[in-house]
Amino acid sequence: MPNEENKYPKPYSRETVIGAKVSPQVRKSLRQLAAEQDRTVSALVKDAVSQYLSNHAR
């Protein structure tokens, strides 16, 4: 069993949590898509935010 220091891989140890309010339908759609892709909702949101920032970088 891993100890608390090694619980998460290094890339995740430096991340921070943000929050956003979405409609129940958006939440449902995200959860369905995540299940279909065998990913987490968090992974989908991280990809979407990264893509948005890449497209709108100054």
NORUR-V98610 format. One record per residue. N is the residue number from 0. PHI is phi as a letter, one per 40 degrees, with the letter a starting at -180 (* if undefined). NEAR is the number of other ideal C-beta (glycine too) atoms within 10 Angstrom. Layout:
N_PHI_NEAR, N_PHI_NEAR
//
This chain:
0_*_3, 1_c_7, 2_c_6, 3_c_6, 4_c_7, 5_b_9, 6_c_10, 7_b_12, 8_c_7, 9_d_7, 10_d_7, 11_c_9, 12_c_10, 13_b_7, 14_c_10, 15_b_4, 16_c_5, 17_b_7, 18_b_4, 19_a_7, 20_c_6, 21_b_11, 22_c_8, 23_d_7, 24_c_8, 25_c_11, 26_c_12, 27_c_11, 28_c_13, 29_c_17, 30_c_13, 31_c_11, 32_c_12, 33_c_16, 34_c_11, 35_c_8, 36_c_10, 37_f_7, 38_b_13, 39_c_13, 40_c_14, 41_d_13, 42_c_12, 43_c_16, 44_c_15, 45_d_13, 46_c_11, 47_c_11, 48_c_12, 49_c_10, 50_c_10, 51_c_10, 52_c_9, 53_c_8, 54_c_7, 55_b_7, 56_c_6, 57_b_2
//
